[in-house]
Amino acid sequence: MSAFYELDTPQTMRTDAALVGARLPLVAPRLAYADVYVGYPTDQAKPVVEITEAAQRIANALHLHVD
């Protein structure tokens, strides 16, 4: 098979996919979108990044703006 192998027609590929999909069992039941994220907190505190004096001097020497 070469890199330029011709694919089947779209109709044939659609039929093949439907047959495979009908034979594959669902591994897990699908959950509603809201149920997927129910175990995760929605708001998390942002970490505080401390900028040392040495980092501030380097940033100023490179003309970077660090607040």
N, C-alpha and C positions, 0 to 999 in steps of 0.2 A: 504494500500500500504506500503510495507516495504522499507527499505533503499536499498535492493537488487532487486528492481523492474526491470524487463527486459524491455528494450526499444524495439520499433518496429524495423523492418528491415530498413536498410538505404534507400531502394527504397520507402518504405511507408512514411518515414519521409520526403524524398525529394518531393514526390507527395503532401503531406500535406502542406509543406512550399510553394510550387508553387501555390497551390490553395489559401492559405491565402494571399500570395503576390499579386495575381491577384485581390483579392477583396479589398485590402487596398488602399485607394487613397494616393497619395503623399501629404504630409502636406505642403511642400514648394518646390519650384523648386530647383534643384541642381545647385549650382554655380560652375564656374570654380575655380580651386585651387587658382589662382592668385587673383580672385575677393573677396575671403573670407577675405583676410588679407589687403585689400587695405585701410581700415580705420585705421590701426594701424601703428605707426611709426616703421621703421625697425631698426634704431639705436637710442638708448637712452643713455644718459650720466650715467655713473656708479656713485653711491653715494660714497662720500669720508668718510671713516671710520677713526675717530680720536682715537688714542690710548693714553690714559692718562698716566701720569707718574706712578700712582698707579697700573694700569693694567700692565704696563711694568715691574714693580718690582715683581708683582705676577707671571707673565709669566716667568721671569728669575728665580724666586725661584722654580718653577715647571719644569725648564729646557725646556720650550717651546720657540720656535723661533718666535717672533713677529716682523715684519718689519714695 
